[in-house]
Amino acid sequence: MRNVDKSLRKTAVKIQKCTHGGRFAENIRPNMIELLDFSANFNPLGPPDIEAIKKIAIHAINDIEWYPDNRYPDFKKAAAVFAGVDPENIVPANGSCELVRLIAETILDVGDTVILPQPTFDEYELNIKLMGAVPEHIEYRNVYRNVGSITGEMLAASKAVFICNPNNPTGTLIPGQELEKLALKCQENETFLIIDEAFIELSDPRHSMAANVKENPFIIIMRSLTKVFAIPGVRIGYGIAHPDVAGRMENVRIPWNLGTISTALGTWLLEKHAADPSYLERSRELIRTERDWLMNHLSLIRGFDPLPGETNFIMVRIRDFSMDSREIDLRMRSLGILLRDCGSFGQTGRDYIRVAVRTREDNRKLIDALAESVTQWGREQADLKIDEARHQGKIASRTNCEYYPCHFEGQDCTFCFCPFYPCNDERTGGHLVERSTGGQVWSCEGCDLVHRPEVANLILEALMACEGKPEDLKDIWKKVMEPML
């Protein structure tokens, strides 16, 4: 086939597709008993009144013989009431991703500079580059700590700033009063401030900047119904902007970008929950309770450092953990759990994962699966160390190990992982402990037998006497360990 890249748009040729969570359909397998998706961040309460949603969708089918009204008057009115603005401020969109594209198409020219805190949602950078604009990466944590780190000089040299609030993947929320300061500086420099509020209703809507668009034409707000109402299969979102900007976006917007069913569902959801916010209030309360529980239990896993946040997902630093983000992701998939490997986000490397906050039952399953993945990894490492010991001989103390001494000074580290785990023999000093999520697991904390030099030598000699990998460690246990107990 002839290479057509030279005939395509240059920025399109260079673009790499973004990685997203929520790949449930890609990972489901025949005969799979259960697959829990912690990689996508939806309202843990699930869709509100699913039976009512079904009825509205079925009723909307009666109108599929006609195009929807491209002006979307009912949807705009419902979104305006929900967000506390006017219908003239609303721009309908087929979810957040289309909205990012629409904003980029409306405001960016080739060569424009766009300030982009990192790490954040990947679609911003993709669309900046697609338009031929240039992302200027800055550290998100500096902006979170002090929005003044985005200086007037930086704004004067830039066309736009993207802020995700709460930020994906960190889950942190910049207070509205701080963003108001940044918005005024942006207006002074005629620089657009694009604020993605996809998770604001699941965090703290008091910090929304939606009302500020009436007076400041350089603010554009992004909203999504996907996360808030847990309806990812129905693509619905909307932009909020000053009427002058919203009008230009309407001119650029693809006609009929919301279908008949999406329009009916979106209008009903926004109307219902503007009038009765109890579902969203219960959602936020559940998220606060379960996020605290999950933060506490994640922090009990050695090497896990969950970062404080204010929405329905948690970013976890795993730099000191035994596996990187890719390996944890693969192991958890094999156990029926999807989580988000943050390796695709800027400036994170393989040191972070992200997990959604779900119900207590599901959150317990996540913690149990993480514990099981660590156990599996430990067993595999034990097998590797057995093989290593057979071929390399005595290792003695690993004083360069970050956990040394895990039992006592001068310990023998030939067997970093006990080859007999779990022995389930309390005479060793080991014992069963209660998991925080229920059930029991064998703990070797009170056993130092395999780290005693004389014991390690006997185990190693027995292993060396085996031809190849020992078929059964039970014989070595009986010969070496039993006499000592």
C-alpha positions as CSV (number, residue, x, y, z in Angstrom):
1,M,0.0,0.0,0.0
2,R,1.3,3.4,-0.9
3,N,2.4,5.6,2.0
4,V,-0.1,8.4,2.2
5,D,1.2,10.1,5.3
6,K,2.9,12.8,3.2
7,S,-0.6,13.8,1.9
8,L,-2.2,13.9,5.3
9,R,-2.3,16.7,7.8
10,K,1.1,16.8,9.4
11,T,-0.2,17.2,13.0
12,A,-2.6,14.2,12.5
13,V,0.3,12.0,11.3
14,K,2.3,12.7,14.5
15,I,-0.7,12.2,16.9
16,Q,-0.7,9.1,19.2
17,K,-4.1,8.0,20.5
18,C,-4.7,8.7,24.2
19,T,-4.9,6.0,26.8
20,H,-8.1,5.9,28.8
21,G,-9.6,3.9,31.7
22,G,-13.0,2.2,31.4
23,R,-11.8,-0.5,29.0
24,F,-14.4,-3.0,30.5
25,A,-15.5,-4.3,27.1
26,E,-12.0,-4.9,26.0
27,N,-11.1,-7.0,29.0
28,I,-14.3,-9.1,29.5
29,R,-13.7,-12.8,28.7
30,P,-16.0,-15.8,28.2
31,N,-16.8,-17.6,31.4
32,M,-15.3,-14.7,33.5
33,I,-17.2,-14.8,36.8
34,E,-16.7,-11.1,37.6
35,L,-14.8,-8.0,36.4
36,L,-14.7,-4.9,38.5
37,D,-13.7,-1.7,36.9
38,F,-11.7,0.6,39.2
39,S,-10.0,2.2,36.1
40,A,-13.0,4.5,35.3
41,N,-14.3,7.1,37.8
42,F,-18.1,7.0,37.8
43,N,-20.6,7.9,40.5
44,P,-20.5,4.8,42.9
45,L,-24.2,5.1,43.5
46,G,-24.8,4.1,39.8
47,P,-27.4,5.7,37.5
48,P,-30.3,7.4,39.3
49,D,-33.6,5.7,38.8
50,I,-32.6,3.2,36.1
51,E,-36.2,2.3,35.4
52,A,-37.2,5.9,34.6
53,I,-34.1,6.2,32.4
54,K,-35.3,3.1,30.4
55,K,-38.8,4.6,30.0
56,I,-37.4,7.9,28.7
57,A,-35.0,6.1,26.3
58,I,-37.9,3.9,25.0
59,H,-40.2,6.9,24.6
60,A,-37.5,8.8,22.7
61,I,-37.3,6.0,20.1
62,N,-40.6,7.3,18.8
63,D,-38.8,10.4,17.5
64,I,-35.9,8.7,15.8
65,E,-37.5,9.2,12.4
66,W,-36.6,12.9,12.6
67,Y,-33.4,14.9,13.2
68,P,-33.2,16.3,16.7
69,D,-33.7,20.1,16.9
70,N,-30.1,21.3,16.4
71,R,-30.7,24.3,18.6
72,Y,-31.4,22.0,21.6
73,P,-33.6,24.5,23.4
74,D,-34.8,22.2,26.1
75,F,-31.4,20.7,26.8
76,K,-29.8,24.2,27.0
77,K,-32.5,25.4,29.4
78,A,-32.1,22.3,31.7
79,A,-28.3,22.6,31.7
80,A,-28.5,26.4,32.4
81,V,-30.7,25.9,35.4
82,F,-28.5,23.1,36.7
83,A,-25.3,25.1,36.3
84,G,-26.8,28.4,37.4
85,V,-26.3,30.3,34.2
86,D,-28.4,31.3,31.1
87,P,-29.3,29.1,28.1
88,E,-27.2,31.5,25.9
89,N,-24.1,30.2,27.9
90,I,-24.7,26.6,27.1
91,V,-23.0,24.6,24.2
92,P,-24.2,21.0,23.9
93,A,-21.5,18.3,23.4
94,N,-21.2,14.6,22.8
95,G,-19.2,14.1,26.0
96,S,-16.0,15.8,27.3
97,C,-13.7,14.5,24.5
98,E,-15.8,16.2,21.8
99,L,-15.9,19.3,23.9
100,V,-12.1,19.5,24.2
101,R,-11.9,19.2,20.4
102,L,-14.6,21.9,19.9
103,I,-12.8,24.3,22.2
104,A,-9.5,23.7,20.5
105,E,-11.0,24.2,17.1
106,T,-12.7,27.5,18.2
107,I,-9.8,29.2,19.9
108,L,-6.4,27.8,18.8
109,D,-4.3,28.7,15.8
110,V,-1.1,27.2,14.5
111,G,1.8,28.2,16.7
112,D,-0.3,29.3,19.7
113,T,1.2,28.4,23.1
114,V,-1.1,26.7,25.6
115,I,-0.1,26.4,29.3
116,L,-0.7,22.8,30.4
117,P,-0.1,21.6,34.0
118,Q,1.1,18.0,34.3
119,P,-0.1,15.4,35.0
120,T,-3.6,15.9,33.7
121,F,-6.2,14.6,31.2
122,D,-4.3,13.5,28.1
123,E,-7.0,14.7,25.6
124,Y,-6.0,18.3,26.2
125,E,-2.5,17.8,24.8
126,L,-3.7,15.7,21.9
127,N,-6.0,18.4,20.7
128,I,-3.5,21.2,21.3
129,K,-1.1,19.4,19.1
130,L,-3.7,18.5,16.5
131,M,-4.4,22.2,16.0
132,G,-0.7,22.9,15.5
133,A,-0.5,24.7,18.8
134,V,2.3,24.1,21.3
135,P,1.8,22.8,24.9
136,E,3.9,24.5,27.6
137,H,4.2,21.9,30.4
138,I,4.3,23.1,33.9
139,E,4.0,21.1,37.2
140,Y,0.4,20.8,38.3
141,R,1.5,20.6,42.0
142,N,2.9,24.1,41.8
143,V,-0.4,25.4,40.4
144,Y,-2.3,23.5,43.1
145,R,-0.2,25.0,45.8
146,N,-0.2,28.5,44.3
147,V,-2.1,29.6,41.2
148,G,0.1,32.6,41.2
149,S,2.9,30.4,39.8
150,I,1.2,31.0,36.4
151,T,2.5,34.6,36.1
152,G,1.2,37.4,34.0
153,E,4.2,37.2,31.8
154,M,3.4,33.5,31.1
155,L,-0.2,34.4,30.3
156,A,0.8,37.3,28.0
157,A,2.8,34.8,25.9
158,S,0.0,32.2,25.8
159,K,-3.4,31.7,24.1
160,A,-4.9,29.5,26.8
161,V,-4.5,27.6,30.0
162,F,-6.1,24.2,30.7
163,I,-7.1,23.5,34.4
164,C,-8.8,20.2,35.3
165,N,-10.7,20.9,38.6
166,P,-10.8,18.5,40.4
167,N,-7.7,17.3,38.5
168,N,-7.5,13.9,36.8
169,P,-5.5,11.9,37.9
170,T,-4.5,13.5,41.2
171,G,-8.1,14.1,42.5
172,T,-7.1,17.5,44.0
173,L,-9.4,20.5,43.9
174,I,-8.2,24.1,43.6
175,P,-10.5,26.4,45.6
176,G,-12.8,28.6,43.5
177,Q,-11.5,31.8,45.1
178,E,-8.0,30.9,43.9
179,L,-9.2,30.3,40.3
180,E,-11.0,33.6,40.4
181,K,-7.7,35.3,40.8
182,L,-6.2,33.4,37.9
183,A,-9.4,34.2,35.8
184,L,-8.9,37.9,36.3
185,K,-5.2,37.7,35.3
186,C,-6.3,35.7,32.2
187,Q,-8.9,38.4,31.3
188,E,-6.3,41.1,31.7
189,N,-4.0,39.3,29.3
190,E,-6.8,38.1,27.0
191,T,-5.8,34.5,27.6
192,F,-8.5,31.8,27.7
193,L,-8.9,29.8,31.0
194,I,-10.5,26.5,30.2
195,I,-11.7,24.7,33.3
196,D,-12.7,21.1,33.1
197,E,-15.4,20.5,35.8
198,A,-16.3,16.9,34.9
199,F,-15.9,15.8,38.5
200,I,-17.0,19.0,40.3
201,E,-20.5,17.6,41.2
202,L,-18.9,14.6,42.8
203,S,-16.5,16.8,44.8
204,D,-17.7,20.2,45.9
205,P,-19.8,22.2,43.4
206,R,-19.4,25.4,45.6
207,H,-16.0,25.8,43.9
208,S,-17.5,25.8,40.3
209,M,-16.5,28.8,38.2
210,A,-19.6,28.4,36.0
211,A,-21.3,31.7,37.1
212,N,-18.1,33.7,36.3
213,V,-18.6,33.3,32.5
214,K,-21.3,36.0,32.5
215,E,-18.7,38.7,33.2
216,N,-15.5,37.1,31.9
217,P,-15.5,36.1,28.2
218,F,-12.1,34.4,28.7
219,I,-13.5,31.6,30.9
220,I,-14.8,28.4,29.3
221,I,-16.2,25.6,31.5
222,M,-16.5,21.9,30.6
223,R,-19.1,19.7,32.1
224,S,-19.9,16.0,31.6
225,L,-22.9,13.9,32.6
226,T,-20.9,10.7,32.2
227,K,-19.2,10.7,35.5
228,V,-21.8,12.5,37.6
229,F,-24.7,10.2,36.7
230,A,-22.7,7.0,35.8
231,I,-23.9,6.8,32.2
232,P,-20.7,6.3,30.1
233,G,-22.7,4.5,27.4
234,V,-24.6,7.7,26.6
235,R,-22.3,10.5,25.5
236,I,-23.6,13.8,27.0
237,G,-21.8,16.9,28.0
238,Y,-21.9,20.7,27.6
239,G,-19.7,23.8,27.6
240,I,-20.4,26.9,29.6
241,A,-19.1,30.2,28.2
242,H,-19.9,33.9,27.7
243,P,-22.6,34.3,25.0
244,D,-20.1,35.8,22.6
245,V,-17.8,32.8,22.9
246,A,-20.6,30.3,23.1
247,G,-22.1,31.7,19.9
248,R,-18.8,31.1,18.1
249,M,-18.6,27.6,19.5
250,E,-22.1,26.9,18.3
251,N,-21.1,28.0,14.8
252,V,-18.2,25.5,14.8
253,R,-20.0,22.7,16.6
254,I,-20.9,19.6,14.5
255,P,-24.7,19.7,13.8
256,W,-26.9,17.2,15.7
257,N,-24.0,16.2,17.9
258,L,-26.5,15.0,20.5
259,G,-28.9,12.3,19.3
260,T,-32.6,12.0,20.1
261,I,-32.1,9.6,23.0
262,S,-29.1,11.4,24.5
263,T,-31.0,14.7,24.4
264,A,-34.0,13.3,26.1
265,L,-32.0,11.6,28.8
266,G,-29.7,14.6,29.4
267,T,-32.6,17.0,29.6
268,W,-34.5,14.8,32.1
269,L,-31.4,14.2,34.3
270,L,-30.5,17.9,34.5
271,E,-34.1,19.0,35.2
272,K,-34.7,16.3,37.8
273,H,-31.5,16.9,39.8
274,A,-31.6,20.6,39.6
275,A,-35.0,20.4,41.3
276,D,-34.0,17.6,43.7
277,P,-30.3,17.5,44.5
278,S,-30.6,14.7,47.1
279,Y,-29.1,12.0,44.8
280,L,-26.0,14.1,44.3
281,E,-25.8,14.9,48.0
282,R,-26.0,11.2,48.8
283,S,-23.3,10.6,46.2
284,R,-20.9,13.0,47.7
285,E,-21.5,11.6,51.2
286,L,-20.8,8.1,50.0
287,I,-17.7,9.2,48.2
288,R,-16.3,10.9,51.3
289,T,-17.0,7.9,53.5
290,E,-15.6,5.3,51.0
291,R,-12.6,7.5,50.0
292,D,-11.5,7.7,53.7
293,W,-12.0,3.9,54.1
294,L,-10.1,3.2,50.9
295,M,-7.3,5.7,51.7
296,N,-6.8,4.0,55.1
297,H,-6.7,0.5,53.8
298,L,-4.5,1.3,50.8
299,S,-2.0,3.0,53.2
300,L,-1.7,-0.3,55.1
301,I,-0.1,-2.0,52.0
302,R,3.7,-1.6,52.3
303,G,5.0,0.7,49.5
304,F,1.6,2.2,48.8
305,D,1.2,6.0,49.4
306,P,-2.3,7.1,48.5
307,L,-2.4,10.9,47.8
308,P,-5.1,13.0,49.5
309,G,-7.8,14.1,47.1
310,E,-11.3,15.4,47.0
311,T,-13.2,13.4,44.5
312,N,-14.2,9.9,43.5
313,F,-10.8,8.4,42.7
314,I,-7.4,8.1,44.5
315,M,-4.0,8.4,43.0
316,V,-1.5,6.1,44.7
317,R,2.3,6.5,44.6
318,I,3.9,3.1,44.4
319,R,7.6,4.1,44.0
320,D,8.5,2.1,47.0
321,F,6.3,-0.9,46.2
322,S,7.7,-4.2,44.9
323,M,6.0,-3.9,41.4
324,D,5.6,-1.0,39.0
325,S,2.3,0.3,37.7
326,R,2.3,-1.9,34.6
327,E,2.9,-5.2,36.5
328,I,0.3,-4.4,39.1
329,D,-2.2,-3.6,36.3
330,L,-1.5,-6.9,34.6
331,R,-1.7,-8.9,37.8
332,M,-4.9,-7.3,38.9
333,R,-6.5,-7.9,35.5
334,S,-5.8,-11.6,36.0
335,L,-7.7,-11.4,39.3
336,G,-10.7,-9.7,37.7
337,I,-9.9,-6.1,38.7
338,L,-9.2,-3.2,36.3
339,L,-7.3,-0.3,37.7
340,R,-5.6,2.7,35.9
341,D,-1.9,2.4,35.2
342,C,-0.9,6.1,35.3
343,G,2.1,5.6,33.0
344,S,0.4,7.4,30.2
345,F,0.0,10.6,32.2
346,G,2.8,13.2,31.9
347,Q,5.6,13.2,34.6
348,T,4.4,10.0,36.4
349,G,6.5,7.3,34.9
350,R,5.6,3.9,36.3
351,D,5.3,5.1,39.8
352,Y,1.6,5.7,40.1
353,I,-1.8,4.0,39.8
354,R,-5.3,5.4,40.1
355,V,-8.3,3.6,41.6
356,A,-11.9,4.7,41.6
357,V,-13.9,4.9,44.8
358,R,-16.7,2.4,44.6
359,T,-19.1,0.8,47.1
360,R,-17.7,-0.8,50.3
361,E,-18.3,-4.3,49.0
362,D,-16.3,-3.5,45.8
363,N,-13.6,-1.6,47.7
364,R,-13.1,-4.7,49.9
365,K,-12.6,-6.8,46.8
366,L,-10.0,-4.4,45.5
367,I,-8.0,-4.5,48.8
368,D,-8.2,-8.3,48.9
369,A,-7.1,-8.6,45.2
370,L,-4.2,-6.3,45.9
371,A,-3.2,-8.5,48.8
372,E,-3.5,-11.6,46.7
373,S,-1.4,-10.0,43.9
374,V,1.3,-9.3,46.5
375,T,1.2,-12.9,47.7
376,Q,1.4,-14.2,44.2
377,W,4.4,-11.9,43.5
378,G,6.1,-13.1,46.8
379,R,5.7,-16.7,45.9
380,E,7.2,-16.1,42.5
381,Q,10.1,-14.2,44.0
382,A,10.6,-17.1,46.5
383,D,10.9,-19.5,43.5
384,L,13.4,-17.1,41.8
385,K,15.4,-16.8,45.0
386,I,15.5,-20.6,45.4
387,D,16.9,-20.9,41.9
388,E,19.3,-18.0,42.5
389,A,20.5,-19.6,45.7
390,R,21.1,-22.9,44.0
391,H,23.2,-21.4,41.3
392,Q,24.9,-18.5,43.1
393,G,25.3,-20.0,46.6
394,K,25.3,-18.0,49.8
395,I,24.5,-14.3,49.6
396,A,24.7,-13.4,53.3
397,S,23.5,-9.9,54.4
398,R,22.0,-7.5,51.8
399,T,23.0,-4.3,53.6
400,N,22.0,-2.3,50.6
401,C,18.4,-3.4,50.8
402,E,16.0,-0.6,51.8
403,Y,14.4,-3.0,54.3
404,Y,17.6,-4.3,55.9
405,P,17.5,-5.5,58.6
406,C,14.0,-6.8,58.4
407,H,14.7,-9.2,61.3
408,F,18.0,-8.6,63.0
409,E,21.5,-7.2,62.3
410,G,23.8,-9.6,60.5
411,Q,20.9,-11.7,59.2
412,D,21.5,-14.0,56.3
413,C,19.6,-12.8,53.2
414,T,20.2,-15.7,50.9
415,F,16.4,-16.4,51.1
416,C,14.8,-13.0,51.0
417,F,11.5,-14.7,50.5
418,C,10.8,-17.8,52.6
419,P,10.8,-20.9,50.3
420,F,8.2,-22.6,52.6
421,Y,5.7,-19.8,52.6
422,P,3.0,-20.2,53.9
423,C,4.1,-23.0,56.3
424,N,1.1,-22.4,58.6
425,D,3.2,-23.7,61.5
426,E,2.9,-21.5,64.6
427,R,6.0,-23.1,66.1
428,T,8.1,-20.9,63.8
429,G,6.7,-17.8,65.4
430,G,4.5,-17.1,62.4
431,H,0.8,-16.8,62.9
432,L,-2.5,-16.1,61.1
433,V,-3.6,-12.4,61.2
434,E,-6.9,-10.9,60.4
435,R,-7.1,-9.0,57.2
436,S,-8.6,-5.5,57.5
437,T,-11.1,-6.5,54.9
438,G,-12.0,-9.8,56.5
439,G,-10.5,-13.3,56.4
440,Q,-7.0,-14.4,57.5
441,V,-3.5,-14.4,56.0
442,W,-0.3,-16.0,57.2
443,S,2.2,-13.6,58.7
444,C,6.0,-14.4,58.9
445,E,6.8,-11.3,60.9
446,G,7.6,-13.3,64.1
447,C,9.7,-15.9,62.3
448,D,13.4,-15.3,61.6
449,L,14.5,-19.0,61.0
450,V,15.5,-18.7,57.3
451,H,17.6,-15.7,58.1
452,R,19.7,-17.5,60.6
453,P,23.1,-18.2,58.9
454,E,23.2,-21.8,60.0
455,V,19.7,-22.5,58.9
456,A,20.2,-20.8,55.6
457,N,23.3,-22.9,55.0
458,L,21.3,-26.2,55.6
459,I,18.5,-25.1,53.3
460,L,20.9,-24.1,50.6
461,E,22.8,-27.4,50.9
462,A,19.6,-29.4,50.6
463,L,18.6,-27.3,47.5
464,M,22.0,-27.8,46.0
465,A,21.6,-31.6,46.4
466,C,18.5,-31.5,44.3
467,E,18.8,-32.1,40.6
468,G,17.1,-29.1,39.0
469,K,14.3,-27.3,40.8
470,P,13.2,-29.4,43.8
471,E,9.9,-31.2,43.1
472,D,8.8,-30.9,46.7
473,L,10.0,-28.6,49.4
474,K,8.1,-30.7,52.0
475,D,11.1,-33.1,52.2
476,I,13.5,-30.2,52.9
477,W,11.1,-28.8,55.5
478,K,11.0,-32.2,57.3
479,K,14.8,-32.7,57.1
480,V,15.9,-29.1,58.0
481,M,13.2,-27.2,59.7
482,E,11.2,-29.8,61.7
483,P,14.2,-30.7,64.0
484,M,14.5,-27.1,65.1
485,L,10.9,-26.6,66.1
